[in-house]
Amino acid sequence: MNLGSDSSSRNSQALAMLRIGVGIFFLIFGQYKVFGTAFTLHGVGIALVLGFLVRSASFCGLIFMLTMLFSSDYPGAGAAFWQYFGASLSHSVFALCFAAFLMGRADSVWSVKALRKSHASASGNENQ
């Protein structure tokens, strides 16, 4: 048993599960934006769930979360230091997830890319 390969596979699956979960959150909480007239051309949640253009969607999601973090999570001038972190939880956690998707290979399993790769290798094996 190759422990490194097993660990890498488990990490890829965990990252894919997190990617899909974040995508589902964005679909649930952003459905009015996805189906509304102002946001019909965007779909970060759909891209994450399907594993399609994950890095691009994650980059845009990270920028969006950082924008939200710095524009709407300010607890006020008189707030204690720890309240800055408490006020930012709704955006900082997603920002960290998007950063992980950018750094890791969140699209290596359970994605359109992985599905295409498995079909290509299966058809290559049949031709031999």
Secondary structure, DSSP 8 states (H G I E B T S, - for coil): --HHHHHHHHHHHHHHHHHHHHHHHHHHHTHHHHHSSSSTT--HHHHHHHTSSHHHHHHHHHHHHHHHHHHH----TT--HHHHHHHTHHHHHHHHHHHHHHHTTTTSSSSHHHHHHHHHHHHHHHH-
